[in-house]
Amino acid sequence: MKVKNSLSDSDPKKGDKIVMRRGKLFRINKRNPRRKARQG
């Protein structure tokens, strides 16, 4: 999982979902798990 300053490059067409868990933003992707990222 990458830690990034910004998740604004997320693309729902590529299967990205942005969710907030434990006060942090996560990008989850079942189609392409390499795109997993956390903000902060």
VMD Tcl script that draws the C-alpha trace (Angstrom):
set ca {
  {0.00 0.00 0.00}
  {1.33 3.43 -0.96}
  {1.07 6.42 1.37}
  {0.32 9.55 -0.66}
  {-0.23 13.24 0.01}
  {-3.25 13.31 -2.28}
  {-5.67 10.71 -3.61}
  {-7.29 13.05 -6.14}
  {-5.83 11.02 -9.04}
  {-8.30 8.22 -8.20}
  {-10.40 6.99 -11.09}
  {-13.71 5.17 -10.48}
  {-13.50 3.77 -14.03}
  {-10.44 1.80 -12.98}
  {-12.33 0.43 -9.98}
  {-11.13 2.87 -7.30}
  {-13.23 3.53 -4.22}
  {-12.40 6.20 -1.63}
  {-13.41 5.34 1.94}
  {-12.63 6.90 5.30}
  {-11.56 4.48 8.02}
  {-10.23 5.42 11.45}
  {-10.00 9.06 10.34}
  {-7.77 8.31 7.33}
  {-8.68 8.28 3.64}
  {-8.11 4.99 1.85}
  {-8.31 4.11 -1.82}
  {-9.35 0.48 -2.29}
  {-9.48 -1.38 -5.56}
  {-10.58 -4.99 -5.96}
  {-9.94 -4.98 -9.70}
  {-6.32 -3.82 -9.38}
  {-5.06 -4.22 -5.78}
  {-1.78 -2.48 -6.65}
  {-3.69 0.80 -6.61}
  {-4.34 0.51 -2.87}
  {-3.31 3.73 -1.13}
  {-3.73 5.72 2.05}
  {-3.65 9.48 2.46}
  {-1.59 11.03 5.24}
}
mol new
graphics top color blue
foreach p $ca { graphics top sphere $p radius 0.5 }
foreach p [lrange $ca 0 end-1] q [lrange $ca 1 end] { graphics top cylinder $p $q radius 0.2 }
display resetview
